[in-house]
Amino acid sequence: METHTLLVPTVYRAAGDEKIVHAKELASIANDWKKITIPVLYFHGDVDDIVPYENIHFSKDNFQNIEIISIPKKGHEIAWKHKELIIPHLLKLIRQIQTIK
């Protein structure tokens, strides 16, 4: 193990490795986003300090069937710290899907 990696906590090294893999995987499916027709719920806090809020524009342009839920004054941790903001939207989506069948 290189000396400089000892100074960086494992969780940060793992996150960095994950981002490299994400970039490669996203590039490999770049031409396929518009083929996705299933309903997509996109939750994004407007003060997310990890994923840029501007990613919403990419999603609007590339998903055919998307509902974007912008959550004011929330960051990246919405899914695990603010379930109460997400669950009603998920239940609504489930009900919509059930009526399609």
DAWOQUI-V117209 format. One record per pair of residues at least 24 apart in sequence whose ideal C-beta (glycine too) atoms are under 7 Angstrom apart, sorted by the first residue. I is the first residue (numbers start at 0). GAP is how many residues later the second one is. Records with the same first field share a line. If there is no record, write none. Layout:
I: GAP + GAP
This chain:
32: 29 + 30
33: 28 + 30
35: 27 + 28
36: 27 + 28
37: 27
38: 26 + 54 + 57
39: 25 + 26
40: 26 + 28 + 48 + 52
41: 24 + 26 + 27
42: 26 + 28 + 35 + 43
43: 24 + 26 + 27
44: 26 + 29 + 30 + 31 + 33
45: 24 + 25 + 26 + 27
46: 26 + 27 + 28
47: 27 + 28
48: 26 + 27
49: 26
50: 25
